[in-house]
Amino acid sequence: MLVFASDASGNVVSINNVKNDKACNCFCIACNDSLIARNRGTKNAHSFAHTSKPEKRSCLMTALHRFVQEYLAAQEQILLPSVR
C-alpha cells in the first residue's frame, strides 16, 4: 500500500496530508507516474493509486526509503543503542 508520494515540488508527502483524488497532484517517487489519493473513505486504509501503471514492489520500497532518508536528515540527533 503506497502511503508516501512526491508532490509537484518534489517533496515527500503523506496520504493523510493531501487532497483527495487527482487534486492531490502527486507522483510516484519510484516511477514518476501520476497518482490519485484515496483518503476519503472510512472502511479501507488510505493510500495512493497509480493512474496508468501497475504498482510494483519497487514503488513501495523506494517511497519508504525516501521518506526515511528525509525523516532522518531532519533530526538533530539520533539515539542508537550501544554495540557490544
WOVEN-V979028 format. One record per pair of residues at least 24 apart in sequence whose ideal C-beta (glycine too) atoms are under 10 Angstrom apart, sorted by sequence separation. I is the first residue (numbers start at 1). J is the second residue. If there is no record, write none. Layout:
BEGIN
I_J ; I_J
END
This chain:
BEGIN
2_26 ; 4_28 ; 5_29 ; 6_30 ; 13_37 ; 15_39 ; 24_48 ; 27_51 ; 31_55 ; 35_59 ; 4_29 ; 14_39 ; 28_53 ; 30_55 ; 31_56 ; 2_28 ; 6_32 ; 20_46 ; 30_56 ; 33_59 ; 2_29 ; 28_55 ; 30_57 ; 31_58 ; 2_30 ; 18_46 ; 21_49 ; 28_56 ; 30_58 ; 31_59 ; 5_34 ; 6_35 ; 22_51 ; 30_59 ; 5_35 ; 15_45 ; 16_46 ; 18_48 ; 28_58 ; 29_59 ; 30_60 ; 15_46 ; 28_59 ; 29_60 ; 30_61 ; 31_62 ; 5_37 ; 14_46 ; 15_47 ; 28_60 ; 29_61 ; 30_62 ; 2_35 ; 15_48 ; 29_62 ; 30_63 ; 14_48 ; 28_62 ; 29_63 ; 2_37 ; 13_48 ; 28_63 ; 29_64 ; 30_65 ; 2_38 ; 3_39 ; 29_65 ; 30_66 ; 1_38 ; 29_66 ; 29_67 ; 3_45 ; 5_47 ; 1_44 ; 3_46 ; 4_47 ; 5_48 ; 1_45 ; 3_47 ; 4_48 ; 1_46 ; 2_47 ; 3_48 ; 1_47 ; 2_48 ; 1_48 ; 2_49 ; 1_49 ; 2_50 ; 12_63 ; 2_55 ; 14_67 ; 1_55 ; 5_59 ; 12_66 ; 13_67 ; 12_67 ; 4_60 ; 12_68 ; 2_59 ; 3_60 ; 6_63 ; 12_69 ; 2_60 ; 4_62 ; 5_63 ; 12_70 ; 1_60 ; 4_63 ; 11_70 ; 12_71 ; 3_63 ; 4_64 ; 6_66 ; 2_63 ; 3_64 ; 4_65 ; 5_66 ; 2_64 ; 4_66 ; 5_67 ; 4_67 ; 3_67 ; 4_68 ; 4_70
END
